[in-house]
Amino acid sequence: MKKKLGKKQKKVILGSAITLLLLILLALGANPEVISSISQLTGYPISVNRTTEEPNGNKLSTGHLNDTIDLTQNLVIDYLDVGQADSILIRNQEQSMLIDAGKNEDGQKVVEFLQEKGIEQLTYVIGTHPHEDHIGGLDDVINQINVENVYMPKITTNTKTYEDVIEAIKNKQLTIKVPKKGDKVVLGDAQCEFMTEPIETKKNLNLSSLVTHITFGQTSFLMMGDAESENEKSRTWPKTDVLKVGHHGSTTSTSEAFLQQIQPELAIISVGKNNDYGHPKDAILKRLTKKGIETYRTDEKGTIELISDGEKISVSE
Ligand SMILES: [Zn+2]
C-alpha cells in the first residue's frame, strides 16, 4: 500500500537527502566553500571547518571559514580582503568592533560583510588614522549600521574622505572619542587596550595610528594600523600571539627589536595584489620567516578569519 507522506516527513527526507549529498560531495573532495554555500541555501548547516590541532603544541591550527561559530565561547576576528587597505572585524558575545573600513570604494563591501554576519550594531568603530585606505569606507558604515562609539586620533586633515567621515559622525549625533595610551575597553569577554600615544604630525599621518591590543583568555592580538618604527620604539611590548603587521608590510614598520618583544606565532598582512608600493616588502617577509612566524596575506588568502576559544586559535581562509 502506498503511504502518502506528510509535509513534515517530506521535509525530513529532503533534508536527509541534501545532507547525504553534501557529505558525498565533501568526501569526493569538493570545494568546502561550495558546500558551505549549498548548505546555506538549503538551510541545513554542515560545518566544514577542518580544524586540526597541530602536534607541536603551539596555539595555531588551520581550517576553513565557518559561519556557525558560537560567539558566547569564541572570539572571532576577520581580516577583510579590501585590497591595499585595512578593515578588521572583531566579535565576542553580543559585541563587535570594527577597526578601519577600507578605501572609499570598499565601504559598501564592508557594510555587506557586516550585514552577512548579522551585525545590526557595532559597539566600537576605530578609524586608526585619517588615510583613505583606512577611513575611506567609514562613512558608509556609520551611515548604514548603528554605531555606539567612534574612536579616532586627534589629528585632522582636509581631504574629502575625512570630511565625509566627520559628516557621517555628525549626522548620527555621535562624537569622536580620542583614546589615551593605556585606555581600555571591554568587548564581550575580551579586553582591548590602546597601546600608544599617537604621534601627531601632519607630515606623516601613519604615526598617529591608534594601536590596539586585544586579550581573550590566554590568546592575544595586536592591531598596528599603519604605525611605524617610531611608534614601536615608544614603549615596551607584551608577547602577543597574532600580529597584524603595521603599514601593509612596509619597511617603515615591524622593526627587528619590536618583533623580538612581540614574538608572534602568526602575522597577518593586509595588502592588495600587485600594489604600487611593492608591499609587503621582501625584507619584512624575510624577517618574519627567519623567526619562524607563519604569515598570512589577504592578497593571497582573501578574508582571513581567526577563531580563539581562549586557549587555541584556529585560522580559516
Ligand atoms: Zn594604510
Residues whose N, C-alpha, C, O or C-beta is under 5 A from the ligand:
A	BS01	ZN	D133 D226
